[in-house]
Amino acid sequence: MMPADLPAVVQIAACVHLDYPEGEHVFAERLALFPEGCRMLLDGDTTRGYLVSHPWTRKVPPALDTLLGKLPGFPDTYYIHDLALMPQARGRGLAIEAVTAAFTTAKTGGFATLSLVAVGDSKEFWRTQGFAVVRDADVERSLASYGGSAHYMERAI
């Protein structure tokens, strides 16, 4: 992902995440903080989605549509902030390709876990990718900005 891709990212996010809006400033900051964790998902030459991921702190998912300011000094998980794929591109392996890329980045970085917040009906997809819901009262409270159907999930590396 490059800064010039941000309008496409915002457009895809607006289409895919109707209930979880985030401004371009959020994506721009994540890209600036950890460019190696941000990638466009292409089907041939056509942009069909994106992945935004970065080092973070376990069990403390960032609030939705919030700037981070900086990455933690001692991150202990690799966090998938967002994986979005246009509906017409689903079932072609792009999401699995993105999860594999995040896993590889996490492993290379020496992280023990991948983590994310599953929203909408995505929990089952993430389970098939080896993630499990983490039940923790503090984590549950931190999900307030995501609404009642959000689940914090982790996968061991």
C-alpha atoms as one frame of an Amber mdcrd trajectory, in Angstrom:
protein
   0.000   0.000   0.000   1.132   3.480  -0.859  -0.316   6.874   0.163  -1.849
   7.151  -3.321  -3.914   4.026  -2.520  -5.713   5.652   0.425  -8.740   6.890
  -1.586  -9.312   3.311  -2.790  -8.943   2.017   0.778 -11.540   4.506   2.026
 -13.879   3.599  -0.824 -13.582  -0.144  -0.092 -14.026   0.444   3.639 -17.168
   2.499   2.997 -18.593  -0.334   0.911 -17.600  -3.237   3.160 -17.764  -1.752
   6.671 -21.017   0.209   6.685 -21.416  -0.241  10.444 -17.735   0.377  11.283
 -16.701   3.624   9.565 -13.164   4.938   9.829 -11.733   8.078   8.302  -8.865
   8.258   5.855  -6.738   9.738   8.648  -6.812   6.369  10.455  -5.581   4.435
   7.424  -2.984   7.102   6.623  -1.592   6.929  10.144  -1.388   3.116  10.157
   0.394   3.233   6.804   2.858   5.834   8.113   3.476   3.934  11.366   3.967
   0.464   9.857   3.999   0.414   6.039   5.142  -3.215   5.890   1.805  -4.239
   7.446  -0.342  -2.451   4.868  -1.076  -3.992   1.497  -3.547  -3.782  -1.313
  -5.278  -6.986  -2.382  -5.392  -7.328  -6.151  -7.340  -9.579  -8.464  -5.241
  -9.259 -11.596  -4.743  -5.515 -11.962  -7.918  -4.624 -10.087  -7.858  -3.540
  -6.458 -10.334  -5.705  -4.547  -9.380  -5.122  -0.931  -6.725  -4.241   1.576
  -4.963  -5.391   4.739  -3.886  -3.036   7.530  -1.858  -4.607  10.351   0.809
  -3.603  12.852   2.525  -4.511  16.130   0.341  -3.873  19.176  -0.473  -4.836
  22.771  -2.361  -8.054  23.540  -5.909  -7.723  24.827  -5.979  -3.947  24.257
  -7.497  -3.463  20.814  -7.492   0.147  19.621 -10.874   1.864  19.553 -12.552
   2.138  16.183 -11.768   5.283  14.141  -9.030   6.375  16.546  -5.476   7.492
  15.887  -2.731   5.569  17.683  -0.159   8.357  17.898   2.633   5.792  17.917
   3.188   2.070  18.140   3.841   0.625  21.607   7.461   0.478  22.745   7.142
  -3.192  23.666   4.428  -4.726  21.494   3.508  -8.317  22.301   1.097  -9.193
  19.490   0.776  -8.563  15.784  -2.613  -6.924  15.267  -4.757  -7.160  12.160
  -6.520  -3.819  12.242  -8.580  -4.410   9.121  -8.959  -6.872   6.299 -11.566
  -5.758   3.787 -12.501  -7.460   0.555 -15.109  -6.393  -1.963 -17.978  -8.909
  -2.160 -17.334  -9.803  -5.814 -13.762 -10.854  -4.965 -14.618 -13.231  -2.123
 -13.862 -16.900  -2.567 -10.778 -16.270  -4.711  -8.180 -16.729  -1.970  -7.333
 -13.053  -1.458  -8.341 -13.036   2.208  -6.303 -16.156   2.924  -3.369 -14.571
   1.082  -3.696 -11.507   3.357  -3.876 -13.622   6.537  -0.797 -15.562   5.382
   1.056 -12.284   4.809   0.135 -11.067   8.301   1.199 -14.397   9.806   4.555
 -14.221   8.001   5.164 -10.636   9.149   4.265 -11.611  12.724   6.512 -14.660
  12.692   9.412 -12.708  11.199   8.903 -10.050  13.873   9.106 -12.638  16.656
   5.519 -12.261  17.849   3.827 -15.148  19.651   0.297 -14.195  18.584  -1.787
 -12.585  15.891  -4.826 -10.704  17.204  -7.835  -8.870  15.798 -11.376  -7.735
  16.441 -13.891  -9.733  14.414 -16.918  -7.651  13.465 -20.209  -8.420  11.795
 -20.404 -12.019  10.679 -16.642 -12.499  10.236 -16.025 -14.568  13.393 -16.448
 -17.891  11.567 -14.012 -16.880   8.821 -11.422 -16.045  11.458 -12.033 -19.363
  13.255 -11.256 -21.204  10.021  -7.966 -19.277   9.959  -7.002 -20.604  13.406
  -8.217 -17.707  15.589 -10.153 -18.201  18.821 -12.293 -15.772  20.812 -10.593
 -14.509  23.978 -13.021 -14.115  26.871 -11.817 -11.412  29.226 -13.847  -8.699
  31.004 -11.270  -5.963  30.294 -11.142  -6.905  26.614 -14.943  -6.922  26.405
 -15.062  -3.359  27.761 -12.470  -2.202  25.234 -14.739  -3.328  22.377 -17.416
  -0.715  23.120 -16.658   1.337  19.986 -17.239  -1.745  17.813 -20.759  -2.543
  18.988 -22.215  -5.637  20.608 -21.281  -8.225  17.978 -17.514  -7.680  18.078
 -15.132 -10.369  19.323 -11.462 -10.069  20.239  -9.643 -13.081  18.778  -6.111
 -14.458  18.829  -4.078 -17.060  16.988  -0.805 -18.520  18.184   2.160 -18.208
  15.837
